[in-house]
Amino acid sequence: MKRKHIIYSASAFVLIVALWEVLARIFDLSLILPPPSEVLHYLWNATIDGTLPKAVWVTVKRLITGYAIGLVIGIPVGMLCSRFSIFKGTIGLLALGLQALPSVCWVPLAIMWFGQTEAAMLFVVVMGTVWSLILATEHGVESIPPIYVRAARTMGSKGFHTWLYVIAPAALPSILSGMKQGWAFAWRSLMAAEIYVTILTGFGLGQLLHYGRELLEMNQVIGVMCVVILIGLLVDKVMFSPIESHLRKKWGIENDR
């Protein structure tokens, strides 16, 4: 069944690309929507001369660093919000409001505080990541059936042991959902930061996207967008999907379709 799904998906993708190529050629859309062949030509040249690999490395390094900082902050703070009402009524409420704030809004503040530096980039990524993690962790802990904790306590578990071996594993599906959402927000935040913040320590994918727009090189713009999408899909399939599959099997909710 999975093989059939792969064939269907690949066939649909090839059909869309072929249709795109034909329409772009017929209506001469190179200045607006260049055909896939021109996009591939840019990607090939940018890979050969090292521009694209360097940009991918710079962006991924910033993304992983900022995302890791967001995880270290967001998950513990979310647990505190679920445990203590003073945290829930302050940080939890703040996270609820700031989660709706578009990532690009953090860029001017980051530039004013940190200037054109890597710290500004990391600040925007962390701000785009941490709030969704706090809310997801808080929701996950609060959604745990109380019987789990009571049963653990009757067997002698208490304090940190209960949090580590009972509450955290039970809240893990919700935390994982927050991690996926945080990863998506981190991507959006970093792209906004790289487009508006130009620093000499490294040009990332956002800078390539910005320069493509400035030079009216739509093949570069679309090519970089494709690379961003590809990296996002790879991370989901390689990192998040196996963990989700393992959790579904562990909790007995594996889909057999």
Backbone as JSON, one array per atom type, in Angstrom:
{
  "sequence": "MKRKHIIYSASAFVLIVALWEVLARIFDLSLILPPPSEVLHYLWNATIDGTLPKAVWVTVKRLITGYAIGLVIGIPVGMLCSRFSIFKGTIGLLALGLQALPSVCWVPLAIMWFGQTEAAMLFVVVMGTVWSLILATEHGVESIPPIYVRAARTMGSKGFHTWLYVIAPAALPSILSGMKQGWAFAWRSLMAAEIYVTILTGFGLGQLLHYGRELLEMNQVIGVMCVVILIGLLVDKVMFSPIESHLRKKWGIENDR",
  "N": [[0.83, -1.2, 0.0], [1.93, 1.23, 0.76], [3.83, 1.5, -1.24], [2.19, 1.89, -3.45], [1.07, 4.37, -2.8], [3.37, 5.94, -2.93], [3.96, 5.77, -5.66], [1.67, 7.0, -6.76], [1.96, 9.59, -5.65], [4.43, 10.38, -6.75], [3.81, 10.32, -9.47], [1.82, 12.31, -9.62], [3.35, 14.51, -8.88], [5.26, 14.64, -10.96], [3.53, 15.16, -13.09], [2.54, 17.7, -12.39], [4.91, 19.24, -12.48], [5.59, 18.92, -15.18], [3.38, 20.14, -16.41], [3.71, 22.73, -15.44], [6.16, 23.4, -16.68], [5.41, 23.36, -19.42], [3.34, 25.32, -19.57], [4.73, 27.59, -18.7], [6.55, 27.87, -20.76], [4.89, 28.23, -23.0], [3.42, 30.59, -22.45], [5.45, 32.34, -21.93], [6.62, 32.97, -19.27], [8.92, 33.65, -17.91], [9.88, 35.87, -16.46], [8.14, 36.01, -14.39], [7.23, 33.48, -13.49], [9.44, 31.27, -13.86], [10.25, 28.39, -15.9], [10.56, 24.96, -14.68], [12.97, 23.86, -15.64], [14.75, 26.02, -15.87], [14.92, 26.76, -13.22], [16.11, 24.46, -12.13], [18.51, 24.65, -13.48], [19.66, 26.92, -12.3], [19.89, 25.94, -9.66], [21.71, 23.88, -10.04], [24.04, 25.23, -10.97], [24.49, 26.94, -8.77], [25.04, 25.07, -6.85], [27.34, 23.83, -7.82], [29.22, 25.94, -7.82], [29.41, 26.36, -5.13], [27.86, 28.19, -3.75], [25.17, 27.62, -2.94], [25.4, 25.27, -1.2], [26.93, 26.43, 0.91], [25.18, 28.44, 1.8], [23.02, 26.88, 2.66], [24.23, 25.48, 4.77], [24.88, 27.59, 6.55], [22.31, 28.58, 7.16], [20.99, 26.29, 8.23], [22.62, 25.76, 10.43], [22.17, 28.06, 12.02], [19.45, 27.7, 12.43], [19.23, 25.23, 13.82], [20.65, 25.82, 16.15], [19.16, 28.0, 17.28], [16.68, 26.73, 17.54], [17.29, 24.65, 19.31], [17.9, 26.13, 21.62], [15.37, 27.2, 22.04], [13.95, 24.85, 22.68], [15.21, 24.08, 25.08], [14.44, 26.15, 26.73], [11.61, 26.35, 26.38], [10.23, 23.85, 26.98], [10.78, 23.17, 29.8], [9.72, 25.57, 30.97], [7.08, 25.42, 30.13], [6.23, 23.19, 31.61], [6.45, 24.24, 34.17], [4.45, 26.17, 34.0], [2.23, 24.53, 33.85], [2.2, 23.48, 36.36], [2.34, 25.46, 38.37], [0.25, 28.07, 39.31], [0.95, 30.75, 39.29], [2.9, 30.96, 37.32], [1.4, 30.11, 35.15], [-0.52, 32.12, 34.96], [1.0, 34.28, 34.23], [3.53, 33.92, 32.54], [2.42, 31.91, 30.94], [0.09, 33.14, 29.97], [1.28, 35.26, 28.62], [2.69, 33.84, 26.66], [0.56, 32.8, 25.19], [-0.45, 35.11, 23.99], [1.8, 36.12, 22.57], [2.36, 34.08, 20.8], [0.72, 34.44, 18.64], [1.85, 36.57, 17.38], [3.29, 37.75, 14.43], [6.34, 36.44, 13.07], [8.08, 38.19, 11.78], [7.79, 40.54, 13.12], [9.54, 40.54, 15.23], [11.97, 41.16, 14.18], [12.77, 44.0, 13.77], [13.07, 44.71, 16.49], [15.08, 42.95, 17.29], [17.23, 43.87, 15.74], [17.6, 46.43, 16.8], [18.33, 45.81, 19.42], [20.51, 43.98, 19.21], [21.89, 44.59, 16.94], [23.38, 44.2, 13.62], [23.99, 41.25, 13.79], [24.88, 37.79, 14.57], [23.6, 37.16, 16.89], [21.21, 38.56, 16.75], [19.87, 37.12, 14.78], [19.57, 34.61, 16.09], [18.0, 35.38, 18.25], [15.54, 36.06, 17.01], [14.78, 33.57, 15.97], [14.55, 32.02, 18.32], [12.48, 33.42, 19.62], [10.45, 32.89, 17.85], [10.07, 30.23, 18.25], [9.82, 29.41, 20.99], [7.37, 30.05, 22.28], [5.24, 28.49, 21.27], [6.12, 26.0, 22.08], [6.01, 26.23, 24.87], [3.22, 26.48, 25.28], [2.28, 24.06, 24.15], [3.54, 22.14, 25.77], [2.48, 22.82, 28.27], [-0.27, 22.32, 27.79], [-0.14, 19.58, 27.2], [0.74, 18.41, 29.63], [-1.34, 19.16, 31.34], [-3.38, 17.71, 30.23], [-3.05, 15.11, 30.95], [-4.47, 12.19, 32.28], [-5.59, 12.25, 35.64], [-5.45, 9.87, 37.05], [-3.14, 8.57, 36.34], [-1.03, 9.83, 37.69], [-1.87, 9.49, 40.34], [-1.84, 6.69, 40.53], [0.89, 6.22, 40.19], [1.89, 7.42, 42.48], [0.84, 5.8, 44.47], [2.45, 3.65, 44.16], [4.81, 4.49, 45.14], [6.15, 6.5, 43.8], [7.31, 9.84, 43.57], [7.68, 13.44, 43.56], [10.42, 14.53, 41.64], [10.84, 12.14, 40.35], [8.28, 11.3, 39.59], [7.64, 13.29, 37.73], [9.59, 12.81, 35.78], [9.31, 10.1, 34.97], [6.61, 9.58, 34.67], [4.82, 11.84, 34.17], [6.16, 13.34, 32.11], [6.59, 11.34, 29.99], [3.86, 10.73, 29.45], [2.91, 13.15, 28.53], [4.3, 13.44, 26.23], [3.36, 13.04, 23.47], [1.86, 15.43, 22.97], [3.85, 17.31, 23.47], [5.62, 16.68, 21.42], [4.08, 17.4, 19.23], [4.05, 20.17, 19.66], [6.76, 20.6, 19.29], [7.07, 20.09, 16.55], [5.48, 22.14, 15.52], [6.89, 24.29, 16.56], [9.29, 23.98, 15.17], [8.45, 24.59, 12.56], [7.69, 27.26, 12.94], [10.18, 28.26, 13.64], [11.58, 28.05, 11.23], [10.15, 29.93, 9.65], [10.62, 32.24, 11.1], [13.43, 32.48, 10.92], [13.81, 32.81, 8.16], [12.57, 35.28, 7.79], [14.28, 36.85, 9.37], [16.76, 36.53, 8.04], [16.21, 37.69, 5.59], [15.87, 40.38, 6.2], [18.0, 41.08, 7.8], [21.27, 41.62, 7.21], [24.34, 40.2, 7.45], [27.9, 39.88, 7.76], [28.99, 37.55, 8.59], [27.99, 35.32, 7.41], [26.07, 34.28, 4.63], [22.83, 33.26, 4.35], [20.06, 31.13, 3.26], [17.9, 32.87, 3.26], [19.07, 35.33, 2.62], [19.92, 34.77, 0.0], [17.44, 34.49, -1.17], [16.47, 37.07, -0.88], [18.35, 38.57, -2.4], [17.88, 37.47, -4.9], [15.34, 38.48, -5.41], [15.93, 41.23, -5.47], [17.55, 41.36, -7.72], [15.85, 40.59, -9.66], [15.83, 37.91, -10.35], [14.04, 35.4, -10.85], [14.26, 32.66, -11.08], [16.19, 32.08, -9.21], [14.89, 32.88, -6.85], [12.67, 31.09, -6.74], [14.06, 28.7, -6.81], [15.5, 28.74, -4.36], [13.32, 28.76, -2.62], [12.32, 26.2, -3.16], [14.4, 24.65, -2.12], [14.19, 25.26, 0.61], [11.68, 24.15, 1.15], [12.26, 21.46, 0.6], [14.19, 20.84, 2.56], [12.59, 21.15, 4.84], [10.74, 19.05, 4.43], [12.46, 16.82, 4.52], [13.41, 16.94, 7.16], [11.03, 16.48, 8.54], [10.35, 13.87, 7.67], [12.61, 12.39, 8.38], [13.2, 12.95, 11.07], [10.87, 13.73, 12.73], [8.64, 12.1, 11.89], [9.42, 9.28, 12.29], [9.55, 9.27, 15.11], [6.91, 9.93, 15.81], [5.59, 7.73, 14.7], [6.64, 5.69, 16.31], [5.57, 6.45, 18.8], [2.83, 6.18, 18.29], [2.62, 3.42, 17.93], [3.44, 2.59, 20.46], [1.4, 3.59, 22.08], [-0.72, 2.22, 21.06], [-2.21, 3.14, 18.88], [-1.7, 2.93, 16.23], [-2.08, 3.45, 12.77], [-3.45, 1.33, 10.42], [-3.87, 1.65, 7.75]],
  "CA": [[0.0, 0.0, 0.0], [2.81, 2.38, 0.79], [4.44, 1.62, -2.56], [1.19, 2.48, -4.33], [0.99, 5.78, -2.45], [4.57, 6.59, -3.46], [3.8, 5.86, -7.11], [0.67, 8.04, -7.02], [2.53, 10.9, -5.32], [5.46, 10.7, -7.73], [3.14, 10.6, -10.75], [1.19, 13.62, -9.52], [4.41, 15.52, -8.85], [5.81, 14.75, -12.32], [2.51, 15.81, -13.92], [2.52, 19.13, -12.05], [6.13, 19.86, -12.99], [5.48, 18.96, -16.64], [2.4, 21.17, -16.75], [4.38, 24.0, -15.15], [7.14, 23.64, -17.75], [4.71, 23.64, -20.68], [2.64, 26.61, -19.48], [5.74, 28.66, -18.61], [7.12, 28.05, -22.09], [3.87, 28.72, -23.94], [3.04, 31.96, -22.14], [6.68, 33.11, -21.7], [6.49, 33.48, -17.91], [10.24, 33.6, -17.28], [10.07, 36.98, -15.53], [7.19, 35.87, -13.28], [7.29, 32.09, -13.03], [10.3, 30.55, -14.8], [10.0, 26.93, -15.96], [11.41, 24.16, -13.79], [14.31, 23.64, -16.21], [15.59, 27.17, -15.51], [15.15, 26.67, -11.78], [17.11, 23.41, -11.94], [19.79, 25.17, -13.99], [20.21, 27.76, -11.24], [20.27, 25.11, -8.52], [22.92, 23.15, -10.41], [25.17, 26.16, -10.98], [24.74, 27.41, -7.41], [25.64, 23.96, -6.11], [28.69, 23.61, -8.33], [30.14, 27.01, -7.37], [29.46, 26.35, -3.67], [26.99, 29.2, -3.13], [24.01, 27.01, -2.3], [25.78, 24.49, -0.01], [27.34, 27.33, 1.99], [23.98, 29.09, 2.33], [22.26, 25.86, 3.4], [24.94, 25.21, 6.02], [24.71, 28.75, 7.44], [20.92, 28.64, 7.62], [20.69, 25.13, 9.09], [23.34, 25.95, 11.69], [21.41, 29.04, 12.8], [18.16, 27.13, 12.77], [19.39, 24.2, 14.85], [21.07, 26.49, 17.38], [18.02, 28.72, 17.84], [15.64, 25.77, 17.91], [17.74, 23.96, 20.53], [17.71, 27.07, 22.72], [13.93, 27.26, 22.27], [13.56, 23.62, 23.37], [15.72, 24.12, 26.45], [13.63, 27.13, 27.49], [10.16, 26.17, 26.26], [9.66, 22.67, 27.63], [10.72, 23.35, 31.27], [8.81, 26.65, 31.34], [5.74, 24.89, 29.95], [5.93, 22.33, 32.75], [6.22, 25.13, 35.31], [3.13, 26.79, 33.81], [1.19, 23.54, 34.15], [2.29, 23.1, 37.77], [2.16, 26.59, 39.27], [-0.71, 29.02, 38.76], [1.59, 32.05, 39.09], [3.53, 30.89, 36.0], [0.33, 29.99, 34.16], [-1.19, 33.42, 34.82], [1.92, 35.31, 33.74], [4.25, 33.47, 31.35], [1.49, 31.18, 30.08], [-0.76, 34.13, 29.3], [2.15, 35.97, 27.69], [2.96, 32.93, 25.53], [-0.66, 32.72, 24.4], [-0.54, 36.31, 23.18], [2.95, 36.29, 21.69], [2.37, 33.06, 19.76], [0.0, 34.97, 17.48], [2.63, 37.67, 16.8], [4.09, 37.3, 13.28], [7.77, 36.36, 13.35], [8.79, 39.34, 11.25], [7.69, 41.65, 14.07], [10.67, 40.49, 16.14], [13.2, 41.55, 13.49], [13.23, 45.35, 14.14], [13.51, 44.71, 17.88], [16.37, 42.25, 17.34], [18.26, 44.74, 15.17], [17.85, 47.52, 17.75], [18.99, 45.28, 20.61], [21.74, 43.22, 18.96], [22.56, 45.05, 15.72], [23.48, 43.24, 12.52], [24.84, 40.17, 14.32], [24.28, 36.45, 14.68], [22.71, 37.17, 18.05], [19.9, 39.02, 16.28], [19.26, 35.97, 14.11], [19.18, 33.61, 17.08], [16.89, 35.94, 19.03], [14.3, 35.94, 16.25], [14.44, 32.14, 15.9], [14.09, 31.59, 19.64], [11.17, 34.02, 19.86], [9.48, 32.22, 17.01], [9.96, 28.83, 18.64], [9.63, 29.09, 22.39], [6.01, 30.23, 22.78], [4.43, 27.32, 20.92], [6.58, 24.9, 22.92], [5.46, 26.45, 26.2], [1.78, 26.19, 25.27], [2.08, 22.64, 23.89], [3.94, 21.4, 26.96], [1.47, 23.09, 29.3], [-1.49, 21.59, 27.43], [0.11, 18.16, 27.31], [0.78, 18.02, 31.04], [-2.67, 19.33, 31.92], [-4.3, 16.74, 29.64], [-2.78, 13.77, 31.47], [-5.48, 11.72, 33.24], [-5.06, 12.27, 37.02], [-5.26, 8.53, 37.57], [-1.76, 8.18, 36.1], [-0.2, 10.35, 38.78], [-2.29, 8.83, 41.59], [-1.35, 5.31, 40.5], [2.33, 6.26, 40.4], [2.15, 7.76, 43.87], [0.55, 4.63, 45.31], [3.57, 2.71, 44.01], [5.99, 5.06, 45.76], [6.77, 7.56, 43.01], [7.01, 11.19, 44.05], [8.6, 14.5, 43.19], [11.06, 14.56, 40.32], [10.66, 10.82, 39.74], [6.97, 11.31, 38.94], [7.71, 14.15, 36.54], [10.48, 12.24, 34.78], [8.91, 8.78, 34.49], [5.16, 9.46, 34.5], [4.2, 13.01, 33.54], [6.83, 13.67, 30.85], [6.23, 10.39, 28.92], [2.45, 10.84, 29.1], [2.7, 14.41, 27.81], [5.21, 13.48, 25.09], [2.7, 13.29, 22.18], [1.54, 16.85, 22.85], [5.13, 18.03, 23.38], [6.14, 16.45, 20.07], [3.3, 18.26, 18.34], [4.59, 21.51, 19.85], [8.1, 20.65, 18.69], [6.89, 20.23, 15.1], [5.0, 23.5, 15.27], [8.01, 25.18, 16.86], [10.24, 23.87, 14.06], [7.89, 25.36, 11.44], [7.8, 28.68, 13.3], [11.59, 28.61, 13.6], [11.91, 28.26, 9.82], [9.57, 31.2, 9.21], [11.32, 33.32, 11.8], [14.78, 32.63, 10.39], [13.73, 33.38, 6.82], [12.3, 36.71, 7.95], [15.48, 37.5, 9.89], [17.81, 36.55, 7.02], [15.83, 38.61, 4.52], [15.97, 41.77, 6.63], [19.26, 41.31, 8.51], [22.42, 41.21, 6.4], [25.56, 40.19, 8.26], [29.04, 39.39, 7.0], [29.46, 36.26, 9.11], [27.48, 34.23, 6.59], [24.84, 34.53, 3.88], [21.98, 32.08, 4.35], [19.06, 31.01, 2.21], [17.08, 34.08, 3.24], [19.8, 36.34, 1.86], [19.84, 34.4, -1.42], [16.08, 34.8, -1.58], [16.38, 38.54, -0.96], [19.15, 39.04, -3.53], [17.17, 37.07, -6.1], [14.28, 39.46, -5.62], [16.53, 42.51, -5.83], [18.12, 41.27, -9.07], [14.77, 40.1, -10.53], [16.17, 36.55, -10.77], [12.97, 34.57, -10.29], [14.72, 31.28, -10.97], [16.88, 31.99, -7.92], [13.89, 32.96, -5.79], [11.91, 29.84, -6.68], [15.0, 27.64, -6.45], [15.73, 28.78, -2.91], [12.07, 28.31, -1.99], [12.27, 24.74, -3.28], [15.37, 24.1, -1.18], [13.61, 25.4, 1.94], [10.62, 23.14, 1.25], [12.9, 20.14, 0.63], [14.78, 20.64, 3.89], [11.49, 20.95, 5.77], [10.2, 17.69, 4.25], [13.46, 15.86, 4.99], [13.42, 16.95, 8.63], [9.8, 15.84, 9.01], [10.39, 12.44, 7.39], [13.74, 11.74, 9.02], [13.24, 13.16, 12.52], [9.59, 13.73, 13.45], [7.76, 10.98, 11.52], [9.75, 8.05, 13.02], [9.18, 9.4, 16.53], [5.46, 9.85, 15.86], [5.22, 6.33, 14.45], [6.98, 4.93, 17.51], [4.61, 6.77, 19.85], [1.53, 5.59, 17.95], [2.71, 1.99, 18.23], [3.53, 2.43, 21.9], [0.1, 3.88, 22.68], [-1.74, 1.37, 20.45], [-3.1, 3.88, 17.97], [-1.09, 2.85, 14.9], [-3.05, 3.36, 11.67], [-3.09, 0.21, 9.56], [-4.19, 1.9, 6.35]],
  "C": [[0.87, 1.25, 0.0], [3.47, 2.6, -0.56], [3.47, 2.27, -3.54], [1.05, 3.98, -4.06], [2.19, 6.55, -3.01], [4.46, 6.79, -4.96], [2.8, 6.96, -7.47], [1.24, 9.43, -6.77], [3.56, 11.32, -6.35], [4.84, 11.06, -9.08], [2.49, 11.97, -10.74], [2.23, 14.74, -9.55], [4.99, 15.73, -10.25], [4.82, 15.46, -13.24], [2.46, 17.31, -13.66], [3.74, 19.85, -12.61], [6.07, 19.98, -14.52], [4.51, 20.03, -17.1], [2.97, 22.56, -16.53], [5.36, 24.36, -16.27], [6.45, 24.07, -19.05], [4.07, 25.02, -20.65], [3.63, 27.77, -19.43], [6.37, 28.93, -19.97], [6.12, 28.68, -23.05], [3.59, 30.21, -23.71], [4.23, 32.86, -21.79], [6.65, 33.8, -20.33], [7.83, 33.56, -17.18], [10.47, 34.69, -16.24], [9.16, 36.87, -14.31], [7.3, 34.49, -12.66], [8.12, 31.28, -14.02], [10.02, 29.06, -14.79], [10.95, 26.17, -15.05], [12.82, 23.93, -14.32], [15.25, 24.78, -15.87], [15.9, 27.17, -14.01], [16.22, 25.62, -11.48], [18.49, 23.86, -12.42], [20.45, 26.06, -12.94], [20.71, 26.91, -10.07], [21.57, 24.35, -8.81], [24.15, 24.06, -10.34], [25.52, 26.64, -9.57], [25.35, 26.32, -6.54], [27.09, 23.74, -6.53], [29.65, 24.68, -7.82], [30.18, 27.17, -5.85], [28.56, 27.34, -2.98], [25.86, 28.57, -2.34], [24.39, 26.15, -1.1], [26.19, 25.36, 1.17], [26.12, 27.99, 2.63], [23.14, 28.11, 3.14], [22.91, 25.6, 4.75], [24.75, 26.34, 7.01], [23.31, 28.79, 8.02], [20.59, 27.51, 8.58], [21.39, 25.26, 10.44], [22.61, 26.95, 12.59], [20.1, 28.45, 13.3], [18.27, 26.13, 13.92], [19.77, 24.84, 16.19], [19.9, 27.2, 18.05], [16.92, 27.79, 18.31], [16.02, 25.03, 19.19], [17.56, 24.85, 21.76], [16.22, 27.17, 23.07], [13.42, 26.03, 23.02], [13.97, 23.66, 24.84], [14.91, 25.08, 27.32], [12.17, 26.72, 27.54], [9.6, 25.01, 27.04], [9.66, 22.8, 29.16], [9.75, 24.44, 31.7], [7.36, 26.2, 31.18], [5.32, 23.98, 31.1], [5.68, 23.16, 34.01], [4.84, 25.79, 35.21], [2.0, 25.81, 34.13], [1.13, 23.2, 35.63], [1.94, 24.24, 38.71], [1.28, 27.66, 38.61], [-0.07, 30.39, 38.5], [2.31, 32.09, 37.73], [2.47, 30.85, 34.91], [-0.33, 31.35, 33.9], [-0.3, 34.53, 34.3], [2.59, 34.86, 32.44], [3.32, 32.73, 30.4], [0.58, 32.11, 29.3], [0.03, 34.93, 28.27], [2.44, 35.13, 26.45], [1.75, 32.83, 24.61], [-0.81, 33.93, 23.49], [0.57, 36.42, 22.16], [3.02, 35.23, 20.59], [1.71, 33.57, 18.48], [0.76, 36.11, 16.79], [3.44, 37.15, 15.62], [5.59, 37.4, 13.57], [8.52, 37.59, 12.9], [8.76, 40.53, 12.2], [8.86, 41.69, 15.04], [11.95, 41.06, 15.5], [13.64, 42.97, 13.84], [13.75, 45.43, 15.58], [14.88, 44.06, 18.01], [17.5, 43.12, 16.81], [18.62, 45.86, 16.14], [18.62, 47.03, 18.97], [20.37, 44.72, 20.31], [22.51, 43.71, 17.74], [22.56, 43.98, 14.65], [24.44, 42.11, 12.9], [24.11, 38.85, 14.31], [23.32, 36.38, 15.86], [21.3, 37.62, 17.68], [19.16, 37.89, 15.59], [18.73, 34.97, 15.12], [18.0, 34.1, 17.91], [15.56, 35.77, 18.3], [13.85, 34.48, 16.18], [13.89, 31.65, 17.24], [12.71, 32.14, 19.94], [10.08, 33.38, 19.01], [9.19, 30.8, 17.44], [9.37, 28.63, 20.04], [8.17, 29.14, 22.83], [5.12, 29.04, 22.46], [4.83, 26.11, 21.76], [6.03, 25.02, 24.34], [4.0, 26.04, 26.25], [1.52, 24.7, 25.05], [2.44, 21.8, 25.1], [2.92, 21.59, 28.08], [0.19, 22.31, 29.03], [-1.3, 20.09, 27.6], [0.1, 17.67, 28.74], [-0.62, 18.11, 31.66], [-3.68, 18.32, 31.39], [-4.07, 15.31, 30.13], [-3.88, 13.36, 32.45], [-4.9, 11.68, 34.66], [-4.78, 10.89, 37.59], [-3.82, 8.06, 37.39], [-0.87, 8.59, 37.28], [-0.57, 9.67, 40.1], [-1.78, 7.4, 41.65], [0.16, 5.27, 40.76], [2.67, 6.54, 41.85], [1.85, 6.6, 44.8], [1.67, 3.6, 45.24], [4.89, 3.31, 44.48], [6.67, 6.16, 44.97], [6.37, 8.92, 43.57], [8.06, 12.17, 43.53], [9.13, 14.39, 41.77], [10.9, 13.23, 39.6], [9.34, 10.75, 38.99], [6.99, 12.13, 37.66], [8.5, 13.47, 35.42], [9.93, 10.96, 34.16], [7.41, 8.63, 34.25], [4.61, 10.63, 33.68], [4.83, 13.3, 32.17], [6.51, 12.67, 29.73], [4.76, 10.5, 28.49], [2.15, 12.1, 28.28], [3.5, 14.47, 26.51], [4.51, 13.69, 23.75], [2.36, 14.76, 21.96], [2.81, 17.68, 22.72], [5.72, 17.88, 21.98], [5.38, 17.29, 19.05], [3.77, 19.71, 18.44], [5.97, 21.67, 19.24], [8.01, 20.81, 17.17], [6.43, 21.64, 14.74], [6.12, 24.51, 15.51], [9.05, 25.15, 15.76], [9.75, 24.69, 12.86], [8.0, 26.86, 11.71], [9.26, 29.15, 13.25], [12.04, 28.88, 12.17], [11.41, 29.62, 9.36], [10.31, 32.38, 9.84], [12.69, 33.57, 11.2], [14.76, 33.23, 8.99], [13.46, 34.88, 6.89], [13.54, 37.45, 8.42], [16.56, 37.6, 8.81], [17.48, 37.49, 5.87], [16.11, 40.05, 4.92], [17.29, 42.09, 7.33], [20.4, 40.76, 7.67], [23.69, 41.32, 7.24], [26.67, 39.5, 7.48], [29.54, 38.03, 7.47], [28.93, 35.09, 8.3], [26.17, 34.6, 5.91], [24.05, 33.23, 3.81], [21.0, 32.07, 3.21], [18.17, 32.25, 2.12], [17.75, 35.2, 2.47], [19.77, 36.05, 0.36], [18.45, 34.72, -1.98], [15.92, 36.3, -1.79], [17.15, 39.07, -2.18], [18.51, 38.64, -4.86], [16.04, 38.03, -6.43], [14.85, 40.79, -6.09], [17.04, 42.51, -7.28], [17.1, 40.78, -10.09], [15.11, 38.73, -11.13], [15.15, 35.59, -10.15], [13.37, 33.11, -10.2], [15.47, 31.06, -9.67], [15.89, 32.01, -6.77], [13.16, 31.63, -5.64], [12.82, 28.67, -6.32], [15.27, 27.59, -4.97], [14.49, 28.34, -2.15], [11.94, 26.79, -2.04], [13.22, 24.06, -2.3], [14.83, 24.15, 0.25], [12.53, 24.34, 2.16], [11.23, 21.75, 1.39], [13.51, 19.86, 2.0], [13.7, 20.39, 4.92], [10.91, 19.55, 5.67], [11.17, 16.64, 4.77], [13.47, 15.78, 6.52], [12.18, 16.23, 9.17], [9.87, 14.32, 8.83], [11.48, 11.71, 8.16], [13.67, 11.83, 10.55], [11.88, 12.98, 13.18], [8.72, 12.51, 13.14], [8.13, 9.67, 12.21], [9.37, 8.11, 14.5], [7.67, 9.29, 16.69], [4.98, 8.42, 15.66], [5.49, 5.46, 15.67], [5.97, 5.18, 18.63], [3.25, 6.17, 19.57], [1.52, 4.1, 18.24], [2.7, 1.75, 19.74], [2.19, 2.62, 22.58], [-1.04, 3.09, 22.02], [-2.69, 2.08, 19.53], [-2.51, 3.91, 16.57], [-2.16, 2.66, 13.84], [-2.59, 2.29, 10.71], [-3.36, 0.46, 8.09], [-2.92, 2.05, 5.52]]
}
